[in-house]
Amino acid sequence: MESDTDRTRYLDQDVEDDPEDTEAYWRRRVYVLAGGITLIALVAWACSGSAHKRSTAQVRNAAATESPTPTPSAAAPKPTATVTVTASPTALPSAPRRAGDTCAPRDVVVGVTPAGTVFKGRQHPRFGLSVVNTGRRACTFDVGPKALLIRISSGSDRVWSSDRCVSGAGANIQMLRRGVPYLATLDWDRRRCNSDAHAAPGTYVIAVGAPGIKTHREVFRLG
């Protein structure tokens, strides 16, 4: 069982058709914004690849022009130790084998949407939360405040978090069908965690995530 400290480190209908086409359809809907990130990664890879080729060419040219220094006599070769490094692949959570199994983290996409960009006066910020299963089978996922972490911060100041500020809340297991989002609403009364002090006006970030799942963040302001 993970501790609260570990947990805070993580802040996305069946169709009788070709499974490969259906899988691609849902992935495109959920990860449409990942295209830009992939493009940037490809450009960075291309630049690093060019630099690698240049450095390799320089090394080869230096080796070609280097003149061997004659030695008086050949020394007997000394035995050298051979070290073999074997990479151990990291085990990834397996996909559900049957409907109702726990969702694989890679198949879950979480999101958060503020009701506005600026909340003035005594207006309570409101946020829409969503959890979507992109896997091929229906599966279960814990959307409770201890498992699905929601955090509000301003810079390094952690103002509010679901795992510390929601008392008496346990697990909330939901069955997630493919592509059918679980929706919830969060109303924040502007109070700091376990305190009557209200958050000061300024810029804040709300983040929602869970272990093994990409964190979704949005920015809003308190007026």
Backbone as a chain_set.jsonl record, in Angstrom:
{"seq": "MESDTDRTRYLDQDVEDDPEDTEAYWRRRVYVLAGGITLIALVAWACSGSAHKRSTAQVRNAAATESPTPTPSAAAPKPTATVTVTASPTALPSAPRRAGDTCAPRDVVVGVTPAGTVFKGRQHPRFGLSVVNTGRRACTFDVGPKALLIRISSGSDRVWSSDRCVSGAGANIQMLRRGVPYLATLDWDRRRCNSDAHAAPGTYVIAVGAPGIKTHREVFRLG", "coords": {"N": [[0.841, -1.192, 0.0], [0.548, 2.234, -0.869], [1.991, 5.117, 0.626], [0.746, 8.368, 1.796], [2.605, 10.257, 1.112], [3.996, 9.119, -1.073], [1.886, 9.027, -2.811], [1.323, 11.662, -3.427], [3.141, 12.283, -5.308], [2.219, 11.922, -7.763], [0.648, 13.731, -9.734], [-6.233, 8.932, -19.055], [-18.203, 2.373, -25.319], [-18.504, -0.577, -26.251], [-17.859, -1.51, -29.642], [-18.946, -3.239, -32.408], [-16.746, -3.937, -34.442], [-13.768, -3.623, -36.409], [-11.146, -4.324, -34.252], [-8.649, -3.047, -34.257], [-9.066, -0.658, -35.708], [-10.972, 0.546, -34.091], [-9.551, 0.869, -31.719], [-7.599, 2.706, -32.533], [-9.226, 4.891, -33.103], [-10.255, 5.71, -30.569], [-7.888, 6.267, -29.245], [-6.968, 8.436, -30.752], [-8.855, 10.38, -30.111], [-8.401, 10.791, -27.36], [-5.691, 11.364, -27.068], [-5.073, 13.562, -28.726], [-3.727, 15.94, -28.386], [-1.192, 15.082, -27.974], [0.235, 14.999, -30.269], [1.661, 17.363, -30.882], [3.621, 17.306, -28.901], [4.963, 15.001, -29.593], [6.007, 15.79, -32.067], [7.846, 17.777, -31.31], [9.611, 16.174, -29.861], [10.576, 14.576, -31.917], [11.956, 16.453, -33.493], [13.938, 17.225, -31.681], [15.237, 14.791, -31.434], [16.195, 14.433, -34.023], [18.033, 16.54, -34.199], [19.881, 15.824, -32.205], [20.713, 13.443, -33.3], [22.062, 14.316, -35.586], [24.184, 15.697, -34.443], [25.443, 13.593, -33.221], [26.284, 12.111, -35.419], [28.162, 13.885, -36.505], [30.094, 14.005, -34.461], [30.919, 11.37, -34.466], [32.055, 11.175, -36.997], [34.219, 12.886, -36.699], [35.752, 11.519, -34.832], [36.392, 9.233, -36.304], [37.899, 10.356, -38.4], [40.089, 11.369, -36.981], [41.209, 9.003, -36.087], [41.987, 7.922, -38.485], [44.064, 9.566, -39.396], [45.984, 9.345, -37.523], [49.244, 8.417, -36.658], [50.832, 5.33, -36.129], [52.843, 4.58, -33.302], [56.002, 3.173, -33.215], [56.929, 0.331, -31.314], [59.42, -1.009, -29.131], [59.319, -3.773, -28.511], [56.849, -6.311, -28.587], [54.61, -6.501, -25.999], [53.496, -9.047, -23.786], [50.08, -9.911, -23.95], [47.788, -8.851, -21.459], [45.437, -10.453, -19.352], [42.05, -9.428, -19.537], [39.188, -8.298, -17.801], [35.856, -9.205, -18.505], [32.8, -7.628, -18.618], [29.432, -8.163, -18.492], [26.441, -6.592, -19.152], [23.118, -6.854, -18.419], [19.992, -5.801, -19.337], [17.115, -5.315, -17.41], [13.801, -5.547, -18.092], [11.225, -3.242, -17.177], [8.41, -4.147, -15.354], [5.15, -3.775, -16.552], [1.802, -2.794, -15.695], [-0.655, -5.167, -16.442], [-3.191, -5.393, -18.985], [-6.76, -5.475, -18.342], [-8.085, -8.746, -18.1], [-10.627, -9.594, -18.14], [-13.947, -8.2, -18.043], [-14.449, -5.888, -15.446], [-12.122, -6.245, -14.04], [-9.296, -4.575, -12.475], [-8.451, -1.402, -13.799], [-5.831, -0.885, -16.138], [-3.216, 1.399, -15.568], [-2.173, 2.716, -17.856], [-4.318, 2.805, -19.541], [-6.048, 4.681, -18.619], [-7.304, 7.969, -18.562], [-7.231, 11.105, -17.097], [-8.92, 14.194, -16.342], [-9.369, 17.758, -15.81], [-11.433, 20.606, -15.572], [-11.742, 24.0, -15.176], [-14.539, 26.045, -14.166], [-14.326, 28.612, -14.929], [-11.905, 31.17, -15.82], [-11.208, 33.174, -14.082], [-12.091, 33.839, -10.75], [-13.999, 35.883, -8.931], [-14.254, 38.052, -6.015], [-16.323, 36.647, -3.583], [-16.837, 34.366, -4.896], [-17.005, 30.911, -5.343], [-14.585, 28.744, -6.612], [-15.226, 26.385, -9.166], [-14.881, 23.107, -10.436], [-14.795, 20.766, -13.087], [-14.443, 17.287, -13.15], [-13.029, 14.464, -14.809], [-12.822, 11.021, -15.731], [-11.579, 8.635, -17.866], [-11.792, 5.525, -19.482], [-9.73, 4.024, -21.765], [-9.231, 1.51, -22.591], [-9.862, -1.801, -24.008], [-11.721, -3.302, -22.641], [-14.316, -3.124, -20.144], [-13.543, -1.832, -16.93], [-12.482, -1.512, -13.466], [-12.005, 1.353, -11.347], [-10.536, 3.355, -8.833], [-11.922, 6.216, -7.725], [-11.849, 7.67, -5.457], [-10.927, 10.253, -3.022], [-8.452, 9.7, -1.89], [-7.131, 8.116, -3.684], [-7.476, 9.126, -6.327], [-5.872, 11.832, -6.795], [-6.307, 15.231, -6.077], [-5.06, 18.43, -6.34], [-4.449, 21.751, -5.253], [-2.455, 24.493, -5.831], [-0.123, 27.227, -5.357], [2.536, 28.297, -6.842], [5.171, 27.113, -4.921], [3.597, 26.69, -2.782], [1.43, 24.559, -1.306], [-1.837, 24.594, -1.281], [-4.307, 23.251, -1.05], [-5.384, 19.854, -0.917], [-6.819, 16.765, -1.94], [-6.24, 14.369, -0.597], [-5.412, 15.114, 1.93], [-7.165, 17.01, 2.883], [-9.806, 16.149, 2.744], [-11.786, 14.626, 4.918], [-12.429, 11.417, 6.385], [-13.012, 10.107, 4.04], [-13.179, 7.321, 1.951], [-12.391, 4.582, -0.248], [-13.67, 4.745, -3.59], [-14.928, 2.919, -5.747], [-15.374, 2.627, -9.169], [-17.066, 1.366, -12.036], [-15.755, 1.492, -15.177], [-16.737, 1.955, -18.383], [-15.598, 1.458, -21.722], [-14.562, 4.449, -23.147], [-16.639, 5.897, -21.982], [-17.042, 8.542, -19.952], [-16.372, 8.992, -16.446], [-17.84, 11.387, -14.453], [-17.468, 14.189, -12.287], [-17.909, 16.834, -9.853], [-16.111, 19.477, -8.363], [-16.31, 21.728, -5.765], [-14.669, 24.405, -4.458], [-14.131, 26.058, -1.457], [-12.356, 28.093, -1.119], [-10.813, 27.895, 1.131], [-7.844, 27.161, 2.979], [-6.14, 24.026, 3.481], [-7.446, 22.218, 6.193], [-7.926, 24.541, 7.713], [-9.218, 27.782, 8.66], [-8.451, 29.909, 7.236], [-8.561, 31.866, 4.309], [-7.618, 31.474, 0.882], [-5.355, 33.715, -0.676], [-5.843, 36.373, -3.11], [-4.72, 35.698, -6.446], [-2.665, 33.726, -8.711], [-3.344, 30.34, -9.436], [-2.866, 26.758, -9.552], [-4.564, 23.879, -10.496], [-4.362, 20.429, -10.14], [-4.812, 17.09, -11.239], [-4.449, 13.644, -10.728], [-3.047, 10.28, -10.621], [-1.305, 7.354, -9.366], [0.891, 6.21, -11.853], [-0.538, 7.401, -13.877], [-0.897, 10.021, -16.217], [-0.612, 13.346, -15.136], [-3.043, 15.928, -15.102], [-3.202, 19.392, -15.561], [-4.481, 22.655, -14.791], [-4.752, 26.228, -15.033], [-5.882, 28.911, -12.983], [-7.371, 31.947, -11.659], [-7.748, 33.777, -8.601], [-9.762, 36.437, -7.701]], "CA": [[0.0, 0.0, 0.0], [1.377, 3.411, -0.959], [1.767, 6.149, 1.625], [0.266, 9.629, 1.248], [3.74, 10.963, 0.51], [4.209, 8.542, -2.401], [0.742, 9.306, -3.656], [1.366, 13.05, -3.867], [4.114, 12.438, -6.39], [1.579, 11.735, -9.053], [-0.425, 14.728, -9.991], [-6.488, 9.935, -19.29], [-19.169, 1.257, -25.592], [-17.97, -1.579, -27.182], [-18.342, -1.379, -31.011], [-18.7, -4.467, -33.17], [-15.992, -3.48, -35.609], [-12.359, -4.032, -36.378], [-10.584, -3.838, -32.989], [-7.517, -2.146, -34.45], [-9.601, 0.651, -36.069], [-11.635, 1.119, -32.917], [-8.509, 1.298, -30.771], [-6.984, 3.928, -33.056], [-10.205, 5.971, -32.975], [-10.291, 6.22, -29.187], [-6.592, 6.867, -28.91], [-6.872, 9.76, -31.373], [-9.691, 11.313, -29.352], [-7.863, 11.073, -26.028], [-4.318, 11.863, -27.106], [-4.9, 14.431, -29.886], [-2.732, 16.964, -28.066], [0.153, 14.506, -27.883], [0.935, 15.141, -31.538], [2.643, 18.44, -30.795], [4.743, 16.855, -28.082], [5.724, 14.035, -30.388], [6.756, 16.525, -33.087], [8.998, 18.392, -30.648], [10.56, 15.105, -29.541], [11.224, 14.141, -33.149], [12.932, 17.479, -33.883], [15.076, 17.103, -30.767], [15.956, 13.549, -31.784], [16.918, 14.654, -35.272], [19.187, 17.392, -33.917], [20.877, 15.045, -31.471], [21.259, 12.448, -34.215], [23.04, 14.969, -36.447], [25.371, 15.96, -33.635], [26.117, 12.307, -32.995], [26.977, 11.728, -36.641], [29.336, 14.733, -36.662], [31.115, 13.597, -33.506], [31.437, 10.076, -34.904], [32.931, 11.409, -38.136], [35.454, 13.467, -36.202], [36.533, 10.452, -34.203], [36.923, 8.363, -37.349], [38.948, 11.079, -39.107], [41.259, 11.424, -36.111], [41.816, 7.671, -36.069], [42.588, 7.637, -39.785], [45.288, 10.343, -39.587], [46.918, 9.093, -36.432], [50.342, 7.522, -37.049], [51.184, 4.417, -35.043], [54.183, 4.742, -32.737], [56.64, 1.845, -33.13], [57.33, -0.105, -29.979], [60.602, -1.883, -29.2], [58.938, -5.182, -28.538], [55.452, -6.52, -28.244], [54.43, -7.035, -24.652], [52.52, -10.133, -23.71], [48.765, -9.373, -23.579], [47.314, -9.149, -20.111], [44.011, -10.815, -19.353], [41.127, -8.356, -19.156], [37.89, -8.776, -17.311], [34.712, -8.898, -19.357], [31.592, -7.375, -17.832], [28.217, -8.224, -19.3], [25.314, -5.899, -18.524], [21.838, -7.313, -18.941], [18.908, -4.898, -18.94], [15.903, -5.977, -16.927], [12.647, -4.718, -18.444], [10.32, -2.879, -16.088], [7.1, -4.779, -15.502], [4.039, -2.84, -16.677], [0.521, -3.394, -15.326], [-1.295, -5.817, -17.575], [-4.552, -4.969, -19.279], [-7.764, -6.37, -17.759], [-8.369, -9.94, -18.893], [-12.08, -9.717, -18.229], [-14.645, -7.01, -17.576], [-14.517, -5.78, -13.992], [-10.781, -6.216, -13.464], [-8.768, -3.237, -12.252], [-7.959, -0.761, -15.015], [-4.397, -0.645, -16.276], [-3.004, 2.854, -15.561], [-1.937, 3.267, -19.193], [-5.594, 2.911, -20.241], [-6.892, 5.664, -17.933], [-6.993, 9.381, -18.794], [-7.967, 11.971, -16.179], [-8.971, 15.588, -16.777], [-10.005, 18.735, -14.932], [-11.799, 21.804, -16.316], [-12.322, 25.054, -14.339], [-15.754, 26.66, -14.694], [-13.924, 29.912, -15.454], [-10.477, 31.443, -15.647], [-11.07, 34.091, -12.946], [-13.181, 33.762, -9.779], [-13.892, 37.153, -8.22], [-14.969, 38.246, -4.757], [-16.576, 35.456, -2.774], [-17.216, 33.269, -5.786], [-16.281, 29.662, -5.117], [-14.146, 28.072, -7.839], [-15.84, 25.079, -9.442], [-14.099, 22.362, -11.42], [-15.333, 19.504, -13.573], [-13.453, 16.207, -13.181], [-13.4, 13.357, -15.69], [-11.944, 9.85, -15.784], [-11.99, 7.879, -19.046], [-11.109, 4.264, -19.766], [-9.491, 3.848, -23.199], [-8.956, 0.107, -22.859], [-10.863, -2.528, -24.788], [-12.721, -3.907, -21.765], [-14.745, -2.37, -18.971], [-12.669, -2.124, -15.8], [-12.8, -0.742, -12.266], [-11.002, 2.356, -10.991], [-10.845, 4.047, -7.582], [-11.975, 7.669, -7.893], [-11.881, 8.283, -4.134], [-9.958, 11.351, -2.851], [-7.134, 9.204, -1.507], [-6.519, 7.456, -4.841], [-7.458, 10.125, -7.396], [-5.384, 12.999, -6.066], [-6.584, 16.571, -6.594], [-4.25, 19.359, -5.56], [-4.459, 23.158, -5.645], [-1.22, 25.094, -5.34], [0.313, 28.508, -5.909], [3.983, 28.166, -6.749], [5.551, 25.998, -4.048], [2.636, 26.646, -1.67], [0.333, 23.611, -1.496], [-2.954, 25.212, -0.573], [-5.38, 22.285, -0.772], [-5.251, 18.566, -1.601], [-7.91, 15.873, -1.555], [-5.826, 13.308, 0.319], [-5.193, 15.661, 3.267], [-8.22, 17.936, 3.304], [-11.106, 15.479, 2.773], [-11.742, 13.698, 6.052], [-13.367, 10.303, 6.422], [-13.337, 9.609, 2.702], [-12.47, 6.091, 1.617], [-12.348, 4.223, -1.663], [-14.884, 4.918, -4.387], [-14.649, 2.099, -6.924], [-16.337, 2.82, -10.248], [-16.899, 0.574, -13.246], [-15.583, 2.386, -16.315], [-16.884, 1.372, -19.716], [-14.711, 2.053, -22.723], [-14.966, 5.714, -23.746], [-17.726, 6.563, -21.256], [-16.343, 9.192, -18.836], [-16.928, 9.217, -15.114], [-17.821, 12.83, -14.246], [-17.708, 14.672, -10.927], [-17.72, 18.275, -9.701], [-15.451, 19.909, -7.135], [-16.505, 23.116, -5.351], [-13.66, 24.775, -3.464], [-14.587, 27.235, -0.712], [-11.199, 28.997, -1.016], [-10.106, 27.718, 2.399], [-6.657, 26.331, 2.983], [-6.372, 22.708, 4.06], [-7.576, 22.141, 7.652], [-7.765, 25.888, 8.254], [-10.278, 28.727, 8.324], [-7.856, 30.978, 6.434], [-8.883, 31.807, 2.893], [-6.503, 31.689, -0.039], [-5.235, 35.1, -1.119], [-5.969, 36.556, -4.56], [-3.508, 35.377, -7.194], [-2.721, 32.659, -9.71], [-3.292, 29.009, -8.836], [-2.874, 25.61, -10.464], [-5.232, 22.672, -10.005], [-3.804, 19.246, -10.799], [-5.47, 15.83, -10.894], [-3.655, 12.521, -11.215], [-3.011, 9.055, -9.826], [-0.083, 6.592, -9.667], [0.985, 5.631, -13.181], [-1.409, 8.11, -14.814], [-0.413, 11.364, -16.506], [-1.304, 14.401, -14.404], [-3.636, 17.014, -15.893], [-3.141, 20.648, -14.814], [-5.111, 23.843, -15.355], [-4.44, 27.457, -14.298], [-7.005, 29.821, -12.747], [-7.032, 33.072, -10.787], [-8.684, 34.252, -7.588], [-9.782, 37.887, -7.702]], "C": [[0.874, 1.239, 0.0], [1.008, 4.4, 0.128], [1.245, 7.402, 0.962], [1.383, 10.391, 0.571], [4.014, 10.453, -0.887], [3.095, 8.949, -3.345], [0.768, 10.722, -4.207], [2.374, 13.283, -4.968], [3.454, 12.325, -7.764], [0.462, 12.783, -9.203], [-0.462, 14.828, -11.529], [-7.488, 8.582, -19.162], [-18.606, 0.284, -26.615], [-18.606, -1.381, -28.555], [-17.99, -2.649, -31.755], [-18.024, -4.065, -34.481], [-14.589, -4.018, -35.491], [-11.707, -3.471, -35.137], [-9.458, -2.866, -33.191], [-8.011, -0.752, -34.805], [-10.254, 1.328, -34.879], [-10.623, 1.641, -31.921], [-7.882, 2.602, -31.234], [-7.925, 5.111, -32.914], [-10.211, 6.567, -31.584], [-8.975, 6.861, -28.81], [-6.458, 8.254, -29.514], [-7.695, 10.786, -30.614], [-9.029, 11.737, -28.056], [-6.523, 11.752, -26.101], [-4.061, 12.798, -28.289], [-3.841, 15.492, -29.632], [-1.317, 16.412, -28.005], [0.923, 14.642, -29.187], [2.003, 16.209, -31.507], [3.858, 18.031, -30.006], [5.614, 15.876, -28.861], [6.574, 14.729, -31.444], [7.994, 17.161, -32.499], [10.058, 17.338, -30.345], [11.302, 14.634, -30.788], [12.27, 15.144, -33.617], [14.165, 17.391, -33.014], [15.906, 15.869, -31.09], [16.782, 13.736, -33.041], [18.161, 15.497, -35.047], [20.283, 16.611, -33.205], [21.502, 13.987, -32.357], [22.303, 13.044, -35.133], [24.32, 15.236, -35.702], [26.159, 14.689, -33.408], [26.902, 11.881, -34.226], [28.247, 12.552, -36.827], [30.461, 14.298, -35.734], [31.74, 12.269, -33.903], [32.408, 10.248, -36.066], [34.258, 11.978, -37.692], [36.349, 12.405, -35.579], [37.169, 9.562, -35.256], [38.056, 9.056, -38.114], [40.222, 11.138, -38.282], [41.976, 10.083, -36.095], [42.527, 7.377, -37.38], [43.915, 8.353, -39.971], [46.326, 10.082, -38.518], [47.971, 8.084, -36.869], [50.705, 6.617, -35.896], [52.618, 4.64, -34.598], [54.826, 3.377, -32.601], [57.084, 1.552, -31.717], [58.492, -1.058, -30.101], [60.243, -3.351, -29.293], [57.499, -5.302, -28.099], [55.357, -7.162, -26.875], [53.37, -8.119, -24.679], [51.176, -9.563, -23.272], [48.361, -9.822, -22.181], [45.835, -9.508, -20.165], [43.159, -9.646, -18.874], [39.796, -8.965, -18.748], [36.788, -8.331, -18.255], [33.467, -8.775, -18.489], [30.409, -7.363, -18.775], [27.07, -7.592, -18.531], [24.042, -6.354, -19.202], [20.741, -6.406, -18.426], [17.693, -5.708, -18.533], [14.708, -5.097, -17.25], [11.757, -4.471, -17.235], [8.947, -3.485, -16.344], [6.013, -3.715, -15.542], [2.748, -3.539, -16.281], [-0.156, -3.971, -16.559], [-2.712, -5.302, -17.757], [-5.543, -5.946, -18.653], [-8.046, -7.553, -18.679], [-9.865, -10.152, -19.061], [-12.706, -8.45, -17.664], [-14.744, -7.018, -16.051], [-13.174, -5.83, -13.313], [-10.328, -4.769, -13.281], [-8.188, -2.674, -13.544], [-6.436, -0.678, -15.002], [-4.177, 0.865, -16.33], [-2.824, 3.451, -16.946], [-3.23, 3.441, -19.987], [-6.494, 3.993, -19.659], [-6.385, 7.078, -18.207], [-7.863, 10.214, -17.862], [-7.908, 13.4, -16.692], [-9.649, 16.46, -15.747], [-10.243, 20.0, -15.744], [-12.394, 22.836, -15.374], [-13.575, 25.626, -14.999], [-15.469, 28.04, -15.265], [-12.437, 30.094, -15.253], [-10.207, 32.35, -14.459], [-12.305, 33.964, -12.068], [-13.042, 34.965, -8.848], [-14.669, 37.136, -6.907], [-15.084, 36.98, -3.941], [-16.984, 34.256, -3.619], [-16.347, 32.045, -5.539], [-15.856, 29.065, -6.455], [-14.8, 26.692, -7.966], [-15.076, 24.415, -10.588], [-14.834, 21.082, -11.811], [-14.221, 18.475, -13.69], [-13.947, 15.091, -14.095], [-12.347, 12.259, -15.629], [-12.456, 8.968, -16.916], [-11.132, 6.626, -19.188], [-10.971, 4.124, -21.276], [-9.178, 2.404, -23.566], [-10.09, -0.565, -23.606], [-11.973, -3.108, -23.936], [-13.111, -2.944, -20.658], [-13.879, -2.786, -17.787], [-13.042, -1.223, -14.631], [-11.644, 0.186, -11.917], [-11.475, 3.095, -9.747], [-10.774, 5.554, -7.809], [-12.09, 8.383, -6.552], [-10.778, 9.316, -3.973], [-8.574, 10.908, -2.419], [-6.392, 8.573, -2.683], [-6.396, 8.405, -6.027], [-7.125, 11.463, -6.748], [-5.708, 14.289, -6.804], [-5.83, 17.55, -5.708], [-4.329, 20.762, -6.147], [-3.241, 23.811, -5.016], [-0.994, 26.442, -6.003], [1.827, 28.552, -5.757], [4.337, 26.934, -5.937], [4.595, 25.831, -2.871], [1.492, 25.693, -2.009], [-0.841, 24.054, -0.63], [-3.993, 24.18, -0.154], [-5.088, 21.003, -1.542], [-6.295, 17.603, -1.058], [-7.485, 14.836, -0.531], [-5.625, 13.811, 1.744], [-6.377, 16.471, 3.79], [-9.607, 17.308, 3.357], [-11.051, 14.41, 3.848], [-12.791, 12.602, 5.912], [-13.729, 9.729, 5.071], [-12.501, 8.379, 2.395], [-12.454, 5.852, 0.13], [-13.707, 4.455, -2.32], [-14.649, 4.216, -5.728], [-15.767, 2.271, -7.95], [-16.012, 1.889, -11.408], [-16.848, 1.525, -14.434], [-15.716, 1.607, -17.617], [-15.98, 2.119, -20.687], [-15.311, 3.341, -23.292], [-16.082, 6.447, -23.051], [-17.131, 7.21, -20.009], [-17.125, 9.14, -17.532], [-16.763, 10.706, -14.835], [-18.14, 13.175, -12.8], [-17.421, 16.17, -10.895], [-17.074, 18.571, -8.361], [-15.729, 21.387, -6.917], [-15.511, 23.417, -4.236], [-14.083, 26.066, -2.786], [-13.473, 28.241, -0.439], [-10.405, 28.823, 0.282], [-8.872, 26.844, 2.199], [-6.953, 25.025, 3.71], [-6.378, 22.767, 5.582], [-7.369, 23.497, 8.319], [-8.963, 26.735, 7.857], [-9.753, 29.871, 7.464], [-8.189, 30.776, 4.958], [-7.634, 32.065, 2.049], [-6.523, 33.121, -0.549], [-5.459, 35.2, -2.625], [-4.641, 36.27, -5.26], [-3.745, 34.251, -8.179], [-2.51, 31.303, -9.05], [-3.312, 27.948, -9.937], [-3.613, 24.468, -9.785], [-4.714, 21.497, -10.832], [-4.558, 18.012, -10.325], [-4.663, 14.7, -11.516], [-3.746, 11.339, -10.273], [-1.735, 8.307, -10.195], [-0.125, 5.943, -11.049], [0.168, 6.319, -14.245], [-0.905, 9.536, -14.989], [-1.276, 12.413, -15.816], [-1.807, 15.476, -15.36], [-3.675, 18.265, -15.023], [-3.867, 21.757, -15.566], [-4.811, 25.031, -14.444], [-5.704, 28.29, -14.149], [-6.552, 30.913, -11.788], [-8.147, 33.337, -9.784], [-8.594, 35.769, -7.557], [-10.123, 38.45, -6.331]], "O": [[1.836, 1.318, 0.765], [-0.158, 4.507, 0.508], [1.279, 7.525, -0.263], [1.159, 11.087, -0.419], [4.243, 11.245, -1.801], [3.326, 9.186, -4.531], [0.296, 10.969, -5.317], [2.45, 14.386, -5.51], [4.074, 12.603, -8.791], [-0.641, 12.536, -8.715], [-1.26, 15.586, -12.08], [-8.7, 8.69, -19.353], [-18.326, 0.608, -27.769], [-19.803, -1.103, -28.625], [-16.839, -3.084, -31.728], [-18.687, -3.882, -35.502], [-14.272, -4.778, -34.576], [-11.7, -2.253, -34.958], [-9.297, -1.94, -32.395], [-7.483, 0.239, -34.299], [-10.11, 2.534, -34.681], [-10.799, 2.715, -31.346], [-7.657, 3.505, -30.428], [-7.478, 6.223, -32.634], [-10.178, 7.787, -31.426], [-8.951, 7.887, -28.13], [-5.905, 9.155, -28.884], [-7.283, 11.939, -30.485], [-9.083, 12.91, -27.686], [-6.229, 12.628, -25.287], [-2.945, 12.83, -28.809], [-3.134, 15.9, -30.553], [-0.351, 17.174, -27.987], [2.135, 14.427, -29.214], [3.105, 16.019, -32.022], [4.989, 18.354, -30.372], [6.842, 15.923, -28.792], [7.71, 14.329, -31.699], [9.071, 17.105, -33.094], [11.251, 17.568, -30.544], [12.494, 14.332, -30.737], [13.342, 14.757, -34.082], [15.292, 17.467, -33.504], [17.134, 15.903, -31.024], [17.917, 13.269, -33.13], [19.216, 15.223, -35.619], [21.46, 16.716, -33.549], [22.679, 13.66, -32.202], [23.307, 12.402, -35.442], [25.413, 15.038, -36.232], [27.39, 14.7, -33.402], [28.016, 11.366, -34.126], [29.28, 12.028, -37.246], [31.622, 14.225, -36.136], [32.936, 12.054, -33.708], [33.44, 9.58, -36.134], [35.306, 11.614, -38.225], [37.563, 12.404, -35.784], [38.331, 9.176, -35.135], [39.06, 8.423, -38.441], [41.317, 10.975, -38.82], [43.206, 10.03, -36.091], [43.539, 6.675, -37.404], [44.81, 7.824, -40.63], [47.452, 10.569, -38.621], [47.638, 7.02, -37.39], [50.871, 7.098, -34.775], [53.503, 4.864, -35.423], [54.267, 2.499, -31.943], [57.563, 2.438, -31.01], [58.565, -1.834, -31.053], [60.826, -4.084, -30.092], [56.999, -4.483, -27.327], [55.938, -8.217, -26.619], [52.459, -8.095, -25.507], [51.129, -8.797, -22.309], [48.553, -10.969, -21.778], [45.076, -8.926, -20.939], [43.515, -8.959, -17.916], [39.355, -9.987, -19.273], [36.798, -7.202, -18.745], [33.122, -9.683, -17.731], [30.4, -6.62, -19.757], [26.76, -7.994, -17.41], [23.906, -6.249, -20.421], [20.572, -6.255, -17.216], [17.295, -6.654, -19.212], [14.612, -3.989, -16.722], [11.556, -5.345, -16.392], [8.392, -3.344, -17.434], [5.957, -2.85, -14.668], [2.602, -4.742, -16.501], [-0.217, -3.321, -17.603], [-3.348, -4.837, -16.811], [-5.214, -7.115, -18.45], [-8.223, -7.385, -19.885], [-10.312, -10.805, -20.003], [-12.073, -7.718, -16.903], [-15.083, -8.036, -15.447], [-13.069, -5.498, -12.132], [-10.906, -3.851, -13.863], [-7.516, -3.384, -14.292], [-5.832, -0.427, -13.959], [-4.883, 1.554, -17.066], [-3.269, 4.571, -17.197], [-3.244, 4.147, -20.995], [-7.599, 4.203, -20.158], [-5.19, 7.351, -18.098], [-9.083, 10.056, -17.836], [-6.968, 13.78, -17.39], [-10.412, 15.975, -14.912], [-9.379, 20.425, -16.51], [-13.46, 22.589, -14.809], [-13.67, 25.689, -16.224], [-16.286, 28.582, -16.008], [-11.782, 29.282, -14.599], [-9.119, 32.317, -13.884], [-13.431, 33.978, -12.564], [-12.09, 35.056, -8.073], [-15.591, 36.345, -6.707], [-14.088, 36.321, -3.641], [-17.43, 33.241, -3.084], [-15.119, 32.128, -5.526], [-16.691, 28.897, -7.344], [-14.905, 25.943, -6.994], [-14.683, 25.059, -11.561], [-15.42, 20.405, -10.965], [-13.17, 18.758, -14.266], [-15.144, 14.806, -14.146], [-11.152, 12.523, -15.494], [-13.628, 8.593, -16.932], [-9.912, 6.667, -19.035], [-11.971, 4.107, -21.993], [-8.891, 2.106, -24.725], [-11.149, 0.027, -23.813], [-13.061, -3.382, -24.444], [-12.339, -2.062, -20.281], [-13.523, -3.957, -17.656], [-13.823, -0.284, -14.786], [-10.476, -0.128, -12.149], [-12.655, 3.421, -9.615], [-9.699, 6.102, -8.056], [-12.396, 9.575, -6.511], [-9.789, 9.274, -4.704], [-7.613, 11.664, -2.567], [-5.163, 8.503, -2.678], [-5.343, 8.483, -6.66], [-8.005, 12.141, -6.217], [-5.425, 14.429, -7.994], [-5.942, 17.51, -4.483], [-4.284, 20.948, -7.363], [-3.02, 23.697, -3.811], [-1.573, 26.761, -7.042], [2.339, 28.813, -4.669], [3.862, 25.836, -6.226], [4.769, 24.927, -2.054], [0.68, 25.978, -2.89], [-0.828, 23.904, 0.592], [-4.502, 24.225, 0.967], [-4.608, 21.046, -2.675], [-6.615, 17.62, 0.131], [-8.286, 14.455, 0.323], [-5.663, 13.015, 2.681], [-6.563, 16.6, 5.0], [-10.509, 17.886, 3.963], [-10.351, 13.408, 3.704], [-13.886, 12.825, 5.395], [-14.667, 8.938, 4.968], [-11.28, 8.383, 2.554], [-12.497, 6.792, -0.664], [-14.751, 4.368, -1.673], [-14.229, 4.835, -6.705], [-16.945, 2.087, -7.644], [-14.847, 1.65, -11.725], [-17.793, 2.279, -14.671], [-14.916, 0.719, -17.913], [-15.649, 3.285, -20.472], [-16.412, 3.337, -23.842], [-16.453, 7.536, -23.488], [-16.747, 6.495, -19.084], [-18.352, 9.229, -17.51], [-15.66, 11.236, -14.967], [-18.978, 12.532, -12.167], [-16.773, 16.708, -11.794], [-17.444, 17.987, -7.343], [-15.423, 22.212, -7.778], [-15.514, 22.759, -3.195], [-14.362, 27.06, -3.458], [-13.636, 29.141, 0.385], [-9.425, 29.534, 0.503], [-8.855, 25.928, 1.376], [-7.917, 24.94, 4.471], [-5.448, 23.291, 6.195], [-6.719, 23.593, 9.36], [-9.638, 26.46, 6.865], [-10.53, 30.713, 7.013], [-8.109, 29.666, 4.432], [-6.722, 32.783, 2.46], [-7.588, 33.674, -0.822], [-5.283, 34.214, -3.342], [-3.571, 36.565, -4.726], [-4.885, 33.872, -8.447], [-1.619, 31.133, -8.218], [-3.712, 28.2, -11.074], [-3.326, 24.128, -8.638], [-4.64, 21.565, -12.059], [-4.902, 17.902, -9.148], [-4.246, 14.778, -12.672], [-4.437, 11.39, -9.255], [-1.137, 8.593, -11.232], [-1.064, 5.216, -11.373], [0.164, 5.887, -15.398], [-0.527, 10.186, -14.015], [-2.504, 12.379, -15.897], [-1.113, 15.883, -16.292], [-4.127, 18.212, -13.88], [-3.873, 21.8, -16.796], [-4.638, 24.868, -13.236], [-6.51, 28.37, -15.076], [-5.485, 30.818, -11.181], [-9.328, 33.147, -10.077], [-7.511, 36.334, -7.408], [-10.182, 39.668, -6.161]]}, "num_chains": 1, "name": "protein.A"}
